[in-house]
Amino acid sequence: MRLVTCLLLALGAGLAGLSLRLFVPVTPVDETFREVVRLYLPKDAGPGSNMPETSAP
């Protein structure tokens, strides 16, 4: 591909992403979703741990 074509594609993808970000509303997280996330949390994980499976035993 030529350089100009690549730059135009990159610009188009960036503008498409920006327009989606501006015009599509963000869905708020509801309480049922938070409950599902809580069910998948490990029982022994502390509040600041995001990777308990890689911590030392």
C-alpha positions in Angstrom: 0.0 0.0 0.0 1.2 3.5 -0.6 1.9 5.8 2.2 -0.9 8.2 1.3 -3.4 5.4 1.3 -2.2 4.2 4.7 -2.5 7.7 6.2 -6.0 8.2 4.8 -7.1 4.8 6.2 -5.6 5.7 9.6 -7.3 9.1 9.6 -10.6 7.5 8.6 -10.4 5.0 11.4 -9.5 7.7 13.9 -12.4 9.9 12.8 -14.8 6.9 12.9 -13.7 6.1 16.4 -14.0 9.6 17.6 -17.4 10.0 16.0 -18.6 6.8 17.7 -17.3 8.1 21.0 -19.1 11.4 20.7 -22.4 10.2 19.3 -23.1 6.8 20.9 -24.1 7.1 24.5 -22.2 5.1 27.1 -24.4 2.5 28.8 -24.3 2.9 32.6 -23.4 -0.1 34.7 -26.4 -1.3 36.6 -26.6 -3.3 39.9 -27.2 -6.7 38.2 -23.9 -6.4 36.3 -22.1 -5.4 39.5 -23.5 -8.5 41.2 -22.2 -10.8 38.4 -18.8 -9.2 38.7 -18.9 -9.8 42.4 -19.7 -13.4 41.9 -16.6 -13.9 39.7 -14.2 -12.3 42.3 -12.1 -14.8 44.2 -13.1 -15.2 47.8 -9.6 -14.7 49.3 -8.6 -11.6 47.2 -7.9 -8.5 49.1 -9.3 -5.1 48.1 -6.2 -4.0 46.2 -5.4 -7.3 44.5 -6.1 -7.7 40.8 -4.1 -10.8 40.1 -4.3 -13.1 43.1 -3.4 -16.2 41.1 0.1 -14.9 40.5 0.8 -14.0 44.1 3.2 -16.0 46.3 1.6 -18.8 48.3 
